[in-house]
Amino acid sequence: MTMQDMNAADMKTLRPLKGQAFDIAFAQRMIVHHGMAVDMAQYALKNARDARVKKNAQEVITVQNREIEQMKGWLNRWKASVPKASPATMTEVKGGADRWFLTEMIPHHQGAIDMAKLAQTRSTNRNVLNMAAAILNTQQAEINQYRVWLKSVK
């Protein structure tokens, strides 16, 4: 399944929901989504050569693990199930770990951005809305940075 297929599946699940049903599904889907990003970033941290990519991978791990813990807390308070993350299997593709991370994280972040935009119209929960705003700002800025880095990263 491609990143775009996974993003489409997330949106298909979330689009018809609103209110607390949306909030629960958003948190559940985003936990899994963030878990994938953490796995990708851990791979990049071990295998990338560019210092900028390694630094960003560490930032992705830190921020997204913090957000995962926040969402798990919400789900526990809402008495909803917390998804178990299954580790992604990473295999390096042509171009090396640096280019792989940057090119794969662009559509991955776009999926989170799409879910966060949807949250702005489907949720009334202040915590969900605040996280959605943070995702929009942080991940769009990272996409922009990745596109610049791809011009010089080997």
Secondary structure as UniProt FT lines:
FT   HELIX           3..14
FT   TURN            15..16
FT   HELIX           19..47
FT   HELIX           51..77
FT   TURN            78..79
FT   TURN            94..95
FT   HELIX           96..122
FT   HELIX           126..149
FT   TURN            150..152
//
